């Protein structure tokens, strides 16, 4: 299964104590308060799929777009599901009309079950508090490709027969690197399509065995899936 993910954003005006909204649909939504429409923010968290593997930190980008006359210091906090942790870097910004970004590092506990979890992010500024809810999706047996150069995390897994393993490409590429990857197995007639950034590929292992795999576009990286009965 391969899924191309578009970079869609959820927008909301910055109003005192405004309510949160679900994020991640294919529709962008803007809420305006006519009293403060000249002081508003657009907030997005990318990539839009927001996938996490249990026990492994995920890196995301929160973009802040001020509109109109909005200026001042904003601070960030979050209300998290049980078992989640988050770090904002930086923890505050001084906005003066230009878009800025914040690095988010989010982790679900190693015992977190697969599912969708709401993370409520609060942006505090002079007009008041903006709360937005972004859904993060925990997938057991998720392998992250290229979150850092030439790394697959975790590269090796031990699973039982019938388990589905999912690979997601997080590699943004560079001048000498397209960011594309693939998953090719050495001892099975099996390979993924070429995976561009944010593409997913999943495979369900139906037979026990040791499945070694590598990246056909960069044979120096790969890993091993051990399937037990």
PEURMO-V484418 format. One record per residue. N is the residue number from 0. D_CENTER is the distance of its C-alpha to the mean C-alpha in Angstrom with 1 decimal. Layout:
# PEURMO-V484418
N_D_CENTER ; N_D_CENTER
This chain:
# PEURMO-V484418
0_18.4 ; 1_16.5 ; 2_14.2 ; 3_13.8 ; 4_11.0 ; 5_12.4 ; 6_11.2 ; 7_12.6 ; 8_12.9 ; 9_14.5 ; 10_17.6 ; 11_20.0 ; 12_23.2 ; 13_23.7 ; 14_26.4 ; 15_27.8 ; 16_26.1 ; 17_24.4 ; 18_22.8 ; 19_19.1 ; 20_17.9 ; 21_15.4 ; 22_12.4 ; 23_11.0 ; 24_14.5 ; 25_15.9 ; 26_18.1 ; 27_17.8 ; 28_19.9 ; 29_21.9 ; 30_24.1 ; 31_27.1 ; 32_29.7 ; 33_32.9 ; 34_34.0 ; 35_31.1 ; 36_29.9 ; 37_30.8 ; 38_28.3 ; 39_24.9 ; 40_21.2 ; 41_18.3 ; 42_14.9 ; 43_11.5 ; 44_7.9 ; 45_6.1 ; 46_4.9 ; 47_6.4 ; 48_5.6 ; 49_2.8 ; 50_4.6 ; 51_6.7 ; 52_10.2 ; 53_13.1 ; 54_14.4 ; 55_12.0 ; 56_10.1 ; 57_6.5 ; 58_6.6 ; 59_5.4 ; 60_8.3 ; 61_10.4 ; 62_13.3 ; 63_16.6 ; 64_19.3 ; 65_22.8 ; 66_25.4 ; 67_29.2 ; 68_30.8 ; 69_27.9 ; 70_28.3 ; 71_27.9 ; 72_25.8 ; 73_22.7 ; 74_21.3 ; 75_18.1 ; 76_17.9 ; 77_16.1 ; 78_17.4 ; 79_15.4 ; 80_16.1 ; 81_18.4 ; 82_17.0 ; 83_14.0 ; 84_14.1 ; 85_12.7 ; 86_13.9 ; 87_14.3 ; 88_15.8 ; 89_18.1 ; 90_18.9 ; 91_20.9 ; 92_21.7 ; 93_24.9 ; 94_24.5 ; 95_27.3 ; 96_26.4 ; 97_23.8 ; 98_20.1 ; 99_18.2 ; 100_14.8 ; 101_13.6 ; 102_11.4 ; 103_9.4 ; 104_9.6 ; 105_8.9 ; 106_10.7 ; 107_12.1 ; 108_15.7 ; 109_17.0 ; 110_18.9 ; 111_16.2 ; 112_16.8 ; 113_14.7 ; 114_13.9 ; 115_12.2 ; 116_12.4 ; 117_13.0 ; 118_12.1 ; 119_14.9 ; 120_14.6 ; 121_18.1 ; 122_19.3 ; 123_22.9 ; 124_25.3 ; 125_29.0 ; 126_28.8 ; 127_27.2 ; 128_23.9 ; 129_21.1 ; 130_19.0 ; 131_15.9 ; 132_14.1 ; 133_10.4 ; 134_9.7 ; 135_7.2 ; 136_8.3 ; 137_10.0 ; 138_11.5 ; 139_14.6 ; 140_15.5 ; 141_12.2 ; 142_12.8 ; 143_10.4 ; 144_12.5 ; 145_13.2 ; 146_10.6 ; 147_14.1 ; 148_17.1 ; 149_18.7 ; 150_16.8 ; 151_15.5 ; 152_14.2 ; 153_16.1 ; 154_18.5 ; 155_21.0 ; 156_20.9 ; 157_23.9 ; 158_23.7 ; 159_26.4 ; 160_27.7 ; 161_25.9 ; 162_22.4 ; 163_19.6 ; 164_17.4 ; 165_14.2 ; 166_13.2 ; 167_10.1 ; 168_10.9 ; 169_8.8 ; 170_12.2 ; 171_13.0 ; 172_16.6 ; 173_19.6 ; 174_23.3 ; 175_24.3 ; 176_21.2 ; 177_19.9 ; 178_16.6 ; 179_17.6 ; 180_17.9 ; 181_19.6 ; 182_20.4 ; 183_24.2 ; 184_26.2 ; 185_29.4 ; 186_31.4 ; 187_30.3 ; 188_30.6 ; 189_26.9 ; 190_24.2 ; 191_21.1 ; 192_21.2 ; 193_20.0 ; 194_16.2 ; 195_15.0 ; 196_11.7 ; 197_9.0 ; 198_12.0 ; 199_12.3 ; 200_15.6 ; 201_17.0 ; 202_20.5 ; 203_22.6 ; 204_25.2 ; 205_28.5 ; 206_30.8 ; 207_31.0 ; 208_31.0 ; 209_29.3 ; 210_27.0 ; 211_26.5 ; 212_24.1 ; 213_23.5 ; 214_21.9 ; 215_24.7 ; 216_23.6 ; 217_23.7 ; 218_25.9 ; 219_25.5 ; 220_22.2 ; 221_21.7 ; 222_22.2 ; 223_23.9 ; 224_23.5 ; 225_26.4 ; 226_27.2 ; 227_29.9 ; 228_32.1
